[in-house]
C-alpha cells in the first residue's frame, strides 16, 4: 500500500495549564493561555512519519481546523516530519461551536479531494474528550475504522491492528482505505530537532475554507452553561 | 527579623499546597514572545526546546543540585546533539544548525529555566568552546574537533582564569614555551567549567610573558594529553552539577598546529569571544528569573493567610509586578543586543551592560521569590533557594560586576578592552573573593 496519509492535528489548551471558567459561564478562558498540539494527535503524526520512513506510504499531510493560530500546530507536525499542511480556516463563533461532526465532514471531504489511503487521528482531544471524530469520519466515508490503536502494521493492502479495549487487547485486520485513531501506547512522539524545524520552514501550508469543501459548519448543539466542578469537601473518617 | 519569624510561622511545613507542587514542575508563566519581537520560527524554537528540557531534564534538576553531579550528562549531551542544540551558531557546513545568537539565547534561556547549572555547562560547551572554534579554527582544526563536539560525544570547555588571575585574566601565568614543533605548557588554570568532563579545551597561555597582553596565545588541548591533568572538583555554593575544577599542566606538549588563531594574538580571540560569551550567558539569569516567576506566582494564588490568598495583598502584588517588570526589561535589552549582533553589529559595551544588568536583577528577583514563599522559600523542598544560589554566579563569572561597571565607564578603544578583565565561569564561595573581605 502506498500513497497519501491525512493526519488530523488539533490545537488545544496545553495539558499543564490550570483551566479557568469564563466569568459569564459560556466557556473556558482561552485568550493568552498556552496552547499546543493535542497529545494523541502527536502520537498520530509520529505513526504517520514512521510509516513514511519505512517507505510504506508516500506522503503525510497534516490537517487542522481552526483559526490562524492552528497553523502553528501544523508547523509542529511539519517539523516532526509531515510533508505539507492544510489549514481549514474556521474562526470566531463558528470555531467556538466547532465539534466532531463538522470536523469529520471536513476530513471526509479532504480525504476524497486528496485521494488519501489512510486517515490517522488521535483517539480524542484533551479539551472536549469527545472520542467521536475518528468514528464519524469513517462512517461518513464508509471506510473501516481501527480505533484505540496500540499497534499498527501494514500487510499488503490490509492493516493489522491491535486495539486497547475494556476487556484487553483486540487483534483485527481491516481493509484500506481506513481510519485509525491512536491511543497512548502506540508510540513515543519524537522531538522536532532544530534542523527539522529549519526544513519545515520550506514546507507548504495551504488555507481553505469549509465552504470550499462543501461543508456547512453550523452546529446542531447549543452550549447552555459551563461551570467548575463543585469544590471538594472534606471527607469523614 | 520580625518578617522572618512571621514568615517561618506562616510557612509551616504541614501546609504545602499540592497545586503549587504541580505548578512548580510543569505549569509555567507564559512568555509573550510577540512583545519580545521573536519571529514565528523563534517562537516555535522556544516551544520545542522547552518541551524537550521539561521532559528530559526537569525531573532531575533538584537531584543534580543536591548531589553536585549530573550522572546522565553524557547521554543528555548526545540527545542535545541529535536535536541540533550543541552547534546553534555553527555553520551548517560544519555540522551545525546555522542559526543566530538570539536563537542560541532562546535555547540557553529555556535550559537555564529548568536547570541553571546544566545551562552553564551547556553555555561553556556551545558558546565558549564551540563558537570560538567556529570563529577562529582553521579547516584542519574544524575537521578534527567540531564533529564530536556537535554530536555531543565530546564535551568542550574553555580555560583562561587562574588561581591568581580571575578578573585580571591578562596577568595569567600559564607558560607556553616553544620547543620545535611543540609548545610546552606549565602552570595551572582554575575555575574551569566542564573541566572534569571536557574532551576538548581551549586554553589561553602566555607565549611571550614580556609582552603582557600581546603575548597570549590560544591552544586547543585534548583530554589525555600527557602532562595535562585535572584536580579536585570544586564544591560550590550554586551551579552545582556544573562541574568545575583546576587544570594542571606539567611539561604538557601541545603541537604547534593546535594554536587557535594567530600566535601571540590570543588576546583578540579572548576579548572578542568574551563579548559574545557575556551576551549568550546573559540568557542564564533570564531563564532563572523566569523560573522564579514560574514557582512563585502560582504559589501566591494558592497560599492563604488572614482569610485570603496572599496574592491579593498589595505588597505581594507590588512584588509580583517588580519581578515581572525586571524580567521583561532585562529580556528586551538582551534580545535587542542579540539582534544587533545577528546583524553583524557588535557592541562590547552593551554585551557587558547586558550581563551586568541581567545578573544583578536575577539575584534580586530570586531573593524576592524566596520572600514570596516565606518559610517555604527557605526549605529545599522548593527550588527557590537553588535559583538564588545559581543566580549569584552570574554577578561574578565573566567579570565581577564591579569590573564590568568599570568597563562601562571608561572610554572606548582597545586600551579599555584590555583594562576590562574577566573571570571565567567557575566559582568558589568557600574562598574569600579577591575583591573584598
Interface residues (C-beta under 8 A of the other chain):
Chain A: X16 X17 X18 X32 X33 X34 X36 X72 X75 X76 X79 X191 X192 X193 X194 X195 X197 X198 X201
Chain B: X19 X23 X26 X27 X28 X30 X40 X41 X43 X44 X45 X47 X48 X51 X52 X82 X83 X84 X85 X88 X97 X98 X99 X298
